[in-house]
Amino acid sequence: MTIPTPKYNLLYEAFGWEIPTYIHLPLIMGKNDDGSVSKLSKRHGATSFEDLVKQGFLPEAIINYIALLGWCPKDNREMFTIEELAENFSIDGISKSPSIFDYDKLEWFNGEYIKAMPVEKFAEISMPYFKQAIKTKELDWIKVASILQQRTTKLTQIPEKIEFFETQPDYEKDLFVNKKSKTNLENSVTMLTEAINALNSLTEWNHDSIHDCLIGLAQQLEVKNGTLMWPVRIAASGMTVTPGGAVEILDILGKEESMSRLEKGLAKLRVES
């Protein structure tokens, strides 16, 4: 769509440059609290590239999403590298209608980019956020990255998800009660006691040895895996929602820290209400 812009054309003529063909791009709109839309502004959220990066979005995810605002590829494909965007972009796919900047959609894009990258790359870009939460310990960051990667949609979510590795939060013993896992305050005492005895006997402390130990113990006790794993995970983390399960958490914490937390959890359970 050619737009008459006399001032710009005069400048081009003054410099002896060829006057280009101007392309009209649709406005980018933001959704208001009442459901209406208006021109995108700060009240809708971050509007600059730099602000979006600070919010934990990957540059490549931002570029990919913004390229699809007002432009639709012929095959309705969504995920593009920058090189693929340059190859596939065509002005005949530009819409004349305004586009709405959907932050939820951008977050979905970001999550897909995070899931697709090698775990080593994810660990590398996540390191500032790891260090923000973990200040006094050196953990196996690849293992930390591996339990986070499929559960992270913005990098800024990371510190809150892993801060329990640095300092276990204070928690109520009622967290040991879980209907789905069929745990209560009484059988959690048994589960933790048996888990502590079994784990203490391990000569090697790694994911496989911990996994085999606890799965074997559940079979020996004739309980479902969750009935054993839930109290162990609560005692190890102090949280009901964690990026990894009991085995992954114990592996990352190490034997000494793990056993200390399990013992404290057992002591908490044994205190009379």
C-alpha positions in Angstrom: 0.0 0.0 0.0 1.7 3.2 -1.2 1.3 6.2 1.2 1.9 9.8 0.1 4.5 11.3 2.4 5.6 14.5 0.8 8.1 15.5 3.5 10.0 12.3 3.3 9.9 12.3 -0.4 11.4 15.7 -0.5 14.3 14.5 1.7 14.9 11.6 -0.6 14.9 13.9 -3.7 17.3 16.4 -1.9 19.8 13.6 -1.3 19.3 12.2 -4.8 18.0 8.9 -3.5 15.4 6.7 -5.0 12.0 7.1 -3.4 11.0 3.8 -1.8 7.6 2.2 -1.8 6.0 2.6 1.7 4.3 -0.3 3.3 1.5 0.3 5.9 1.7 -1.9 8.9 -1.4 -2.4 11.1 -1.5 -1.0 14.6 -0.6 -3.1 17.5 -3.3 -3.0 20.2 -3.5 -4.0 23.8 -6.4 -5.6 25.7 -7.8 -3.5 28.5 -9.1 -4.9 31.8 -12.7 -4.4 30.7 -12.1 -6.5 27.6 -11.9 -3.6 25.2 -8.8 -2.9 23.1 -6.8 0.3 22.6 -3.4 1.2 21.2 -0.6 -0.7 23.0 0.9 1.3 25.8 2.7 0.9 29.1 -0.6 0.2 31.0 -0.9 -3.1 29.1 2.6 -4.2 30.2 6.1 -4.1 28.8 6.2 -2.5 25.4 9.9 -2.3 24.6 12.1 -5.1 23.5 14.4 -4.4 26.5 11.6 -4.5 29.0 10.4 -7.9 27.6 13.9 -9.3 27.9 14.0 -8.1 31.5 10.8 -9.9 32.2 12.4 -13.2 31.2 11.5 -13.5 27.5 14.1 -14.8 25.1 15.1 -12.4 22.3 14.4 -15.0 19.6 11.0 -15.8 21.0 10.1 -12.1 21.1 11.2 -11.6 17.5 9.3 -14.7 16.4 6.1 -13.5 18.1 6.3 -9.9 16.9 6.8 -11.0 13.3 3.5 -12.8 13.4 1.6 -9.7 14.6 -0.1 -8.5 11.5 1.6 -11.0 9.2 0.4 -14.5 8.5 2.6 -17.1 6.7 0.9 -19.0 3.9 1.1 -22.3 5.8 0.0 -20.8 9.1 3.3 -21.9 10.7 4.2 -20.3 14.0 7.8 -21.2 14.9 10.5 -19.6 12.9 14.2 -18.9 13.3 15.4 -15.4 12.3 16.8 -16.9 9.1 13.5 -18.6 8.3 11.6 -15.4 8.9 13.8 -13.6 6.4 13.3 -16.4 3.9 9.5 -16.7 4.3 8.4 -13.1 5.0 6.2 -11.6 2.2 4.3 -8.4 2.2 1.3 -10.0 0.7 0.7 -11.8 4.1 0.4 -8.5 6.0 -3.1 -7.9 7.4 -4.9 -4.6 7.1 -6.6 -5.1 10.5 -5.0 -4.2 13.9 -3.3 -7.0 15.9 -3.6 -7.6 19.6 -0.4 -8.1 21.6 -1.2 -11.2 23.6 1.3 -11.6 26.5 0.0 -15.1 27.2 0.7 -16.1 23.6 4.2 -14.6 23.9 4.8 -16.6 27.1 3.7 -19.8 25.3 6.2 -19.0 22.5 8.9 -18.4 25.1 8.2 -21.8 26.8 8.4 -23.6 23.5 11.8 -22.0 22.7 13.0 -23.0 26.2 11.9 -26.6 25.8 13.5 -26.9 22.4 17.0 -25.7 23.4 19.8 -28.1 24.6 19.8 -28.3 28.4 23.4 -27.0 28.5 22.2 -23.8 26.7 19.3 -23.5 29.0 21.7 -23.8 32.0 23.9 -21.1 30.5 21.2 -18.5 30.0 19.6 -19.4 33.3 22.8 -18.9 35.4 22.1 -15.3 36.5 18.7 -16.5 37.8 20.3 -19.6 39.5 22.7 -17.4 41.3 20.0 -15.0 42.3 18.4 -17.8 44.3 21.4 -19.9 45.3 24.0 -17.7 46.9 25.9 -20.0 49.3 26.0 -23.4 47.4 27.4 -24.8 44.2 24.9 -27.3 42.8 25.0 -29.4 39.7 23.5 -26.7 37.4 22.8 -29.1 34.5 20.6 -31.2 36.9 18.9 -28.1 38.1 18.3 -27.0 34.5 17.0 -30.4 33.6 14.2 -30.3 36.2 13.3 -26.7 35.3 13.4 -26.7 31.5 10.0 -28.3 30.8 8.3 -26.3 33.6 9.6 -22.8 32.8 8.0 -20.3 30.4 9.9 -17.2 31.6 13.4 -17.0 33.0 12.2 -14.8 35.8 10.2 -17.7 37.2 13.4 -19.6 38.0 14.5 -18.1 41.4 11.2 -18.7 43.1 11.1 -22.3 41.8 14.6 -23.3 43.2 15.1 -21.1 46.3 14.2 -24.0 48.5 17.6 -25.6 47.5 19.3 -22.6 49.3 17.1 -22.4 52.3 14.2 -24.7 53.1 11.1 -22.7 53.9 9.3 -23.2 57.2 6.3 -25.4 56.6 3.4 -26.9 58.5 3.3 -30.7 59.0 -0.2 -30.7 57.4 1.7 -30.7 54.1 2.4 -34.4 54.6 -1.3 -35.1 54.3 -2.2 -35.8 50.6 -5.4 -37.6 49.6 -4.2 -38.5 46.1 -1.0 -40.1 47.5 -2.9 -41.6 50.4 -0.7 -40.1 53.0 -1.6 -38.9 56.5 0.4 -37.8 59.6 0.6 -41.4 60.9 1.8 -43.3 57.8 4.1 -40.4 56.9 6.1 -41.2 60.0 6.5 -44.7 58.9 7.4 -43.8 55.4 10.0 -41.3 56.4 11.5 -43.6 59.1 11.9 -46.4 56.5 13.2 -44.0 53.8 15.8 -42.6 56.2 17.0 -46.1 57.1 17.2 -47.2 53.5 18.8 -44.0 52.1 21.4 -43.9 54.9 22.7 -47.3 53.7 23.4 -46.1 50.2 27.2 -46.1 49.3 26.5 -44.2 46.1 24.3 -41.1 45.9 23.0 -40.4 42.5 19.7 -40.3 40.7 19.6 -44.0 39.8 20.7 -45.3 43.2 18.1 -43.1 45.0 15.4 -44.1 42.6 16.0 -47.8 42.8 16.3 -47.5 46.6 12.9 -45.8 47.1 11.0 -47.8 44.4 12.3 -51.0 46.0 11.3 -49.8 49.4 7.8 -49.0 48.3 7.5 -52.5 46.9 8.8 -53.9 50.2 6.4 -51.9 52.2 3.6 -52.8 49.8 2.5 -49.2 49.2 2.1 -47.1 46.1 5.2 -45.1 45.1 3.4 -41.9 45.8 2.7 -42.9 49.4 6.4 -43.1 50.0 7.6 -40.3 47.7 5.2 -37.6 48.9 6.5 -37.5 52.5 10.0 -37.7 51.3 9.5 -34.8 48.9 7.8 -32.6 51.5 10.5 -33.3 54.0 13.2 -32.6 51.5 11.7 -29.4 50.0 9.1 -28.0 52.4 6.9 -27.4 49.4 3.9 -29.1 47.8 4.9 -27.9 44.3 8.5 -28.4 43.1 10.1 -28.5 39.7 11.3 -32.1 40.3 10.2 -35.1 42.3 11.6 -36.6 45.4 14.4 -38.4 43.6 15.6 -35.4 41.7 15.5 -33.2 44.7 17.5 -35.6 46.9 20.0 -36.1 44.1 20.6 -32.3 43.7 20.7 -31.6 47.5 23.3 -34.3 48.1 23.3 -37.0 50.8 24.3 -34.9 53.8 21.8 -32.1 53.2 19.1 -34.6 52.2 19.4 -36.7 55.3 19.4 -33.7 57.5 16.2 -32.4 56.0 14.5 -35.8 56.2 15.4 -36.2 59.9 14.0 -32.7 60.6 10.8 -33.6 58.7 10.4 -36.8 60.8 11.0 -34.8 64.0 8.3 -32.3 62.9 5.9 -35.1 62.4 6.6 -36.6 65.8 5.9 -33.4 67.7 2.5 -33.6 69.3 -0.1 -31.1 68.0 
